[in-house]
Amino acid sequence: MGASEEVMVEHRLDAEGADQLLLAGVNDVNMQETARRFGIRVVLRGDQLILSGEVGRLEKAVPVLQHMIELARMRAPFDTADVSRFIDEFERRGGVPPDRTERDELRIALPGSRKVISPRSEGQAGYLSAIREHDIVIGIGPAGTGKTYLAVAAAVDALYRKRVRRIILARPAVEAGENLGFLPGDLQEKVDPYLRPLYDALEDMMPADRVRRALEDRTIEIAPLAYMRGRTLSDAFVILDEAQNATSAQMKMFLTRLGLNSRVVITGDKTQIDLPRRDDSGLLQVERVLSGIEGISFVYLDGSDVVRHRLVQDIIRAYAEWDRTVADEPEAGR
């Protein structure tokens, strides 16, 4: 055998006590994804995971699969996109597993829906930690990184624990220029299309009847950003979503609504500014104006934190590469 040839071996991992459906995935998709990424063979047989392949590849795969077994023992759900994220995270950390203790402490258990929401990446863990520790958090990152979903989860948790008396969710209705009069229906029917993602997040975390009652008694309020003017928001968890489409004036107006015992989370994606002039975005300005102020935390998420379909990560990378290419074209032409 040549010195450069890799040695093929078999390695077995104890999976006793693990939920086998969670571990393997439907039709063994988790095993298939792991095998594809590492270039090995992975078979779940009884209470053992049997790995076979080149020694170097197995050495990289074993800690990832051990991590998956531990999650399956805790009945913590994950899918193929999570498996891919685990592998990327292990590679970034040089094969060192993530700190599960820290992430477990950040888990949000919502009693009304029996739902447990956990950070699924290092970036998400840092984001939830910042929300717990700061009065104002500004989360910036691409689509699918959980900015809005985790913020709403933290807000619902704070309401359940009676840390605040109400939740206020706001979004700029940029497509209609904050002028919604031409749409049919009453005010709520006019703004609902723009605010629907916030309703979706709420309805995923609370029973439908509780959401309805909370909206009726205004324990939860969902409104366009323009309707925040002139108010003082006390004893509230306030979320401004899609903040990249708030103007500088609107951003200042929103931030100065903060009252006693309130928390604010601002979320935005700098690559999806829909304003006529990009430089008018309040999210871009607030980065420059408020950085360094104690009590305000900026959290940056990236493609590695995307928790939607695995193709979303590839799409985000492709667009980022395209933007860089377009930006370089004038230089190349000179």
Backbone torsions as a table, in degrees:
resi	resn	phi	psi	omega
1	MET	NA	131.0	179.8
2	GLY	-66.4	155.1	-178.0
3	ALA	-64.7	-26.0	-176.8
4	SER	-86.3	-8.5	-178.3
5	GLU	-71.8	138.6	177.2
6	GLU	-81.9	142.5	178.1
7	VAL	-85.4	129.3	178.0
8	MET	-91.0	128.7	-178.1
9	VAL	-137.3	170.7	174.5
10	GLU	-120.2	140.7	-179.8
11	HIS	-136.7	139.7	-178.6
12	ARG	-116.9	137.3	176.8
13	LEU	-116.2	137.3	178.9
14	ASP	-76.5	119.1	179.7
15	ALA	-112.6	20.0	-179.2
16	GLU	-60.8	134.0	179.1
17	GLY	88.7	-8.9	179.6
18	ALA	-83.6	142.7	173.6
19	ASP	-70.2	112.0	-171.2
20	GLN	-68.1	-32.1	178.3
21	LEU	-68.6	-41.4	176.9
22	LEU	-63.7	-43.4	-176.2
23	LEU	-65.6	-50.7	-174.9
24	ALA	-81.4	-29.7	-173.5
25	GLY	82.1	165.0	179.2
26	VAL	-63.8	129.2	-177.4
27	ASN	55.8	31.5	175.7
28	ASP	62.8	29.6	-175.7
29	VAL	-65.7	-33.1	179.3
30	ASN	-67.8	-39.5	177.4
31	MET	-65.8	-40.2	-179.6
32	GLN	-65.4	-40.5	179.8
33	GLU	-65.5	-42.4	178.3
34	THR	-63.3	-44.8	179.4
35	ALA	-61.5	-42.0	-178.9
36	ARG	-64.7	-45.1	-176.3
37	ARG	-67.4	-35.8	-176.8
38	PHE	-98.0	-10.5	-178.8
39	GLY	69.3	40.4	-179.7
40	ILE	-129.1	-178.9	174.8
41	ARG	-110.7	132.3	-178.3
42	VAL	-129.6	124.0	179.6
43	VAL	-131.6	131.3	173.8
44	LEU	-95.8	115.1	-178.2
45	ARG	-129.2	109.3	-177.4
46	GLY	63.7	-127.4	179.7
47	ASP	-98.7	24.4	179.9
48	GLN	-132.2	141.1	169.3
49	LEU	-97.8	123.5	-178.6
50	ILE	-107.1	119.6	-178.8
51	LEU	-111.9	138.5	175.3
52	SER	-141.9	139.4	-178.9
53	GLY	161.0	-166.2	-179.8
54	GLU	-69.6	145.8	-175.4
55	VAL	-55.1	-47.9	-177.2
56	GLY	-61.2	-38.7	179.6
57	ARG	-69.6	-40.1	179.3
58	LEU	-64.9	-38.2	179.9
59	GLU	-60.0	-34.6	178.2
60	LYS	-78.3	-33.3	-175.9
61	ALA	-77.2	-34.7	-172.9
62	VAL	-56.1	-50.5	-178.4
63	PRO	-63.3	-32.1	178.4
64	VAL	-67.9	-46.3	179.9
65	LEU	-66.9	-35.2	176.1
66	GLN	-63.1	-39.7	176.9
67	HIS	-62.3	-41.8	178.9
68	MET	-64.6	-39.4	178.2
69	ILE	-62.3	-43.3	180.0
70	GLU	-63.3	-41.0	177.2
71	LEU	-63.0	-42.6	-179.9
72	ALA	-66.1	-30.6	175.2
73	ARG	-68.1	-32.5	178.9
74	MET	-86.1	1.1	-178.1
75	ARG	60.1	33.6	176.8
76	ALA	-90.7	114.7	-173.8
77	PRO	-69.2	146.7	172.4
78	PHE	-154.0	160.1	-177.9
79	ASP	-130.2	-170.5	-175.5
80	THR	-63.7	-34.8	177.4
81	ALA	-64.1	-38.0	177.0
82	ASP	-66.4	-40.4	179.2
83	VAL	-58.6	-45.7	178.1
84	SER	-61.5	-37.6	179.2
85	ARG	-68.4	-40.2	176.8
86	PHE	-56.9	-47.1	-176.8
87	ILE	-62.3	-45.7	179.1
88	ASP	-61.0	-40.5	-177.9
89	GLU	-68.2	-41.9	177.5
90	PHE	-61.8	-40.2	179.6
91	GLU	-64.4	-41.5	179.2
92	ARG	-64.9	-33.2	-176.8
93	ARG	-91.8	9.6	178.9
94	GLY	67.4	32.5	179.0
95	GLY	86.8	1.4	179.4
96	VAL	-84.8	129.0	-179.2
97	PRO	-68.6	152.4	177.1
98	PRO	-66.5	158.3	180.0
99	ASP	-77.7	98.5	-177.6
100	ARG	-68.3	-30.4	-178.6
101	THR	-60.7	-46.3	-179.9
102	GLU	-61.9	-43.8	-178.2
103	ARG	-68.9	-36.7	178.3
104	ASP	-62.4	-35.8	178.8
105	GLU	-67.9	-21.8	-179.0
106	LEU	-92.3	-2.3	-179.5
107	ARG	-62.9	141.0	179.6
108	ILE	-114.1	115.0	178.1
109	ALA	-99.6	119.0	-178.1
110	LEU	-103.6	106.2	-171.7
111	PRO	-62.5	-34.0	-176.6
112	GLY	-64.7	-30.4	-177.3
113	SER	-113.4	1.4	-175.3
114	ARG	55.3	27.9	-176.8
115	LYS	-99.3	137.4	174.8
116	VAL	-115.3	123.6	-177.9
117	ILE	-111.4	123.9	-177.4
118	SER	-125.4	148.5	172.8
119	PRO	-64.3	137.8	-175.4
120	ARG	-110.7	10.7	176.5
121	SER	-157.2	167.5	177.3
122	GLU	-61.6	-41.4	179.9
123	GLY	-62.0	-43.2	179.1
124	GLN	-64.9	-38.0	178.3
125	ALA	-62.9	-43.3	178.0
126	GLY	-63.8	-36.0	179.2
127	TYR	-65.6	-49.7	179.4
128	LEU	-63.9	-37.9	178.2
129	SER	-63.0	-42.2	178.4
130	ALA	-63.2	-39.6	179.7
131	ILE	-62.6	-36.7	179.3
132	ARG	-70.1	-30.8	-168.2
133	GLU	-103.7	-12.1	-175.2
134	HIS	-126.1	151.5	179.0
135	ASP	-75.9	-32.7	178.0
136	ILE	-128.7	125.4	177.2
137	VAL	-124.3	133.0	178.4
138	ILE	-116.6	107.4	-178.0
139	GLY	-98.4	119.8	-175.6
140	ILE	-120.7	129.5	-179.9
141	GLY	175.0	170.6	-176.7
142	PRO	-74.3	174.3	179.2
143	ALA	-60.5	144.4	173.7
144	GLY	87.3	4.3	-178.2
145	THR	-90.1	1.4	175.6
146	GLY	84.6	15.4	-177.4
147	LYS	-56.8	-53.0	-176.7
148	THR	-73.9	-45.0	-175.1
149	TYR	-60.0	-46.9	-178.8
150	LEU	-69.1	-35.3	177.8
151	ALA	-64.9	-42.7	178.0
152	VAL	-65.4	-39.5	177.7
153	ALA	-60.6	-44.2	178.7
154	ALA	-64.1	-36.4	179.0
155	ALA	-67.3	-45.1	179.6
156	VAL	-64.2	-39.8	177.4
157	ASP	-61.3	-44.1	179.3
158	ALA	-63.6	-35.9	178.6
159	LEU	-69.3	-45.5	178.5
160	TYR	-59.1	-38.5	-178.0
161	ARG	-85.0	4.1	177.8
162	LYS	60.9	29.6	174.7
163	ARG	-80.3	-22.4	172.9
164	VAL	-135.5	162.7	-179.3
165	ARG	-97.3	-14.3	-177.7
166	ARG	-158.8	162.4	175.9
167	ILE	-118.1	133.5	176.9
168	ILE	-124.2	121.9	-178.9
169	LEU	-115.9	125.9	-177.5
170	ALA	-128.7	151.3	177.9
171	ARG	-148.2	138.0	173.5
172	PRO	-72.1	133.8	178.2
173	ALA	-94.4	67.2	-170.3
174	VAL	-64.6	-39.0	-175.8
175	GLU	-58.5	-29.0	179.7
176	ALA	-101.5	10.8	178.3
177	GLY	58.7	28.3	-176.3
178	GLU	62.3	9.1	177.9
179	ASN	-113.5	94.9	-170.1
180	LEU	-97.3	9.3	-170.4
181	GLY	-64.5	-27.8	-175.8
182	PHE	-76.3	-12.3	179.6
183	LEU	-78.8	149.1	179.4
184	PRO	-73.2	159.8	173.6
185	GLY	92.8	-179.0	178.3
186	ASP	-79.8	-176.1	-174.9
187	LEU	-56.8	-46.4	-177.1
188	GLN	-62.1	-40.7	179.9
189	GLU	-68.2	-29.8	179.1
190	LYS	-69.5	-41.0	-173.2
191	VAL	-91.9	-16.0	-176.0
192	ASP	-53.0	-42.1	-179.5
193	PRO	-58.3	-33.2	-178.1
194	TYR	-81.8	-23.2	-175.4
195	LEU	-103.0	-1.3	-174.4
196	ARG	-53.8	-40.0	178.9
197	PRO	-58.5	-31.1	178.5
198	LEU	-71.6	-41.4	175.1
199	TYR	-60.5	-43.3	-178.6
200	ASP	-58.7	-44.4	-179.9
201	ALA	-63.5	-43.6	179.5
202	LEU	-61.9	-45.9	-175.4
203	GLU	-69.0	-18.1	176.4
204	ASP	-80.5	-14.2	-173.6
205	MET	-116.1	-16.6	-177.8
206	MET	-131.1	148.8	174.2
207	PRO	-57.6	144.2	-174.9
208	ALA	-57.1	-40.0	-178.0
209	ASP	-67.6	-34.3	178.6
210	ARG	-69.9	-39.4	176.4
211	VAL	-60.1	-44.9	-178.9
212	ARG	-61.2	-46.5	179.9
213	ARG	-64.3	-40.4	-179.2
214	ALA	-64.4	-36.6	177.3
215	LEU	-70.2	-37.7	-179.0
216	GLU	-67.4	-41.6	-178.9
217	ASP	-93.1	7.6	174.4
218	ARG	64.9	22.4	168.2
219	THR	-64.9	-34.0	171.8
220	ILE	-119.5	131.2	-179.9
221	GLU	-127.7	131.1	177.5
222	ILE	-122.1	121.6	-172.8
223	ALA	-151.7	157.6	174.2
224	PRO	-64.7	150.1	-178.5
225	LEU	-56.2	-38.2	-176.6
226	ALA	-59.1	-23.9	-176.4
227	TYR	-86.4	5.4	175.5
228	MET	-85.8	-13.4	-174.5
229	ARG	-59.6	136.1	175.3
230	GLY	83.8	1.2	-176.4
231	ARG	-102.4	158.1	169.7
232	THR	-117.7	121.7	-172.1
233	LEU	-102.8	94.4	-178.5
234	SER	-105.8	155.8	179.3
235	ASP	48.7	44.2	-174.3
236	ALA	-137.5	152.9	168.8
237	PHE	-105.3	114.0	-171.2
238	VAL	-113.7	129.3	179.3
239	ILE	-121.4	127.2	170.5
240	LEU	-106.9	112.7	-177.6
241	ASP	-98.8	156.4	-179.6
242	GLU	52.8	44.3	-173.2
243	ALA	-67.3	-14.8	177.6
244	GLN	-63.6	-18.7	-179.5
245	ASN	-100.2	10.0	171.6
246	ALA	-89.6	136.9	177.2
247	THR	-73.5	168.4	178.7
248	SER	-59.3	-41.4	179.8
249	ALA	-65.1	-41.3	179.3
250	GLN	-65.7	-40.2	179.3
251	MET	-62.3	-44.6	178.1
252	LYS	-62.7	-43.4	178.2
253	MET	-58.8	-45.8	-178.0
254	PHE	-63.9	-48.0	-176.5
255	LEU	-63.7	-30.7	-179.4
256	THR	-84.5	5.2	173.3
257	ARG	-82.6	-13.6	-172.6
258	LEU	-57.8	124.1	179.5
259	GLY	-111.0	-171.0	-178.2
260	LEU	-66.9	144.5	177.8
261	ASN	53.6	44.3	177.6
262	SER	-122.9	151.9	174.9
263	ARG	-120.3	144.2	178.8
264	VAL	-126.9	132.2	170.9
265	VAL	-123.3	127.3	178.5
266	ILE	-114.0	128.2	-179.5
267	THR	-121.3	145.8	179.3
268	GLY	-168.1	163.4	-179.3
269	ASP	-129.9	110.1	-174.6
270	LYS	-68.3	-12.7	178.9
271	THR	-89.3	-2.5	-177.3
272	GLN	-126.8	50.0	178.6
273	ILE	-83.0	121.7	-177.0
274	ASP	-102.5	3.2	179.2
275	LEU	-69.1	152.2	179.3
276	PRO	-55.4	-39.0	177.1
277	ARG	-119.1	119.5	-177.3
278	ARG	-55.1	-39.9	-176.3
279	ASP	-66.9	-11.4	178.4
280	ASP	-80.0	-7.6	-176.0
281	SER	-64.6	125.4	177.4
282	GLY	-67.0	-24.3	179.2
283	LEU	-68.3	-40.1	177.7
284	LEU	-65.3	-40.3	-178.4
285	GLN	-69.8	-40.8	-174.5
286	VAL	-64.5	-29.4	175.5
287	GLU	-59.0	-41.5	-177.5
288	ARG	-79.0	-35.7	-171.7
289	VAL	-80.8	-40.6	-169.3
290	LEU	-103.6	-3.5	-179.7
291	SER	-62.8	136.4	178.7
292	GLY	94.2	-6.2	178.6
293	ILE	-81.6	127.0	180.0
294	GLU	-63.6	135.9	-179.0
295	GLY	96.5	-9.9	176.9
296	ILE	-114.2	127.0	-178.2
297	SER	-119.4	130.6	171.9
298	PHE	-99.6	127.5	178.7
299	VAL	-121.4	128.5	-177.8
300	TYR	-111.6	121.4	176.9
301	LEU	-105.2	156.2	-179.4
302	ASP	-139.9	-168.9	-175.6
303	GLY	-58.3	-28.2	-179.9
304	SER	-70.1	-13.0	-179.9
305	ASP	-98.2	0.5	-178.5
306	VAL	-66.0	129.2	-177.5
307	VAL	-117.0	13.7	173.5
308	ARG	-89.0	-163.9	178.6
309	HIS	-50.9	142.9	-175.7
310	ARG	-57.9	-25.1	-179.9
311	LEU	-67.6	-23.2	179.2
312	VAL	-61.1	-40.6	176.5
313	GLN	-58.4	-45.3	-179.4
314	ASP	-65.3	-37.6	179.2
315	ILE	-65.1	-43.5	179.8
316	ILE	-62.5	-43.2	178.7
317	ARG	-63.3	-42.1	-178.1
318	ALA	-63.1	-43.5	179.2
319	TYR	-66.9	-38.7	178.2
320	ALA	-62.0	-41.8	178.3
321	GLU	-65.5	-40.4	178.3
322	TRP	-62.5	-44.4	179.2
323	ASP	-60.7	-40.1	178.6
324	ARG	-65.2	-39.6	-179.9
325	THR	-64.3	-45.4	179.9
326	VAL	-63.5	-40.6	-179.8
327	ALA	-64.3	-30.7	-177.8
328	ASP	-83.5	-15.9	-173.9
329	GLU	-60.1	-45.4	178.8
330	PRO	-58.0	-39.3	178.8
331	GLU	-61.3	-44.2	-175.5
332	ALA	-65.6	-31.1	-177.8
333	GLY	-77.9	-13.0	-177.5
334	ARG	-83.8	NA	NA
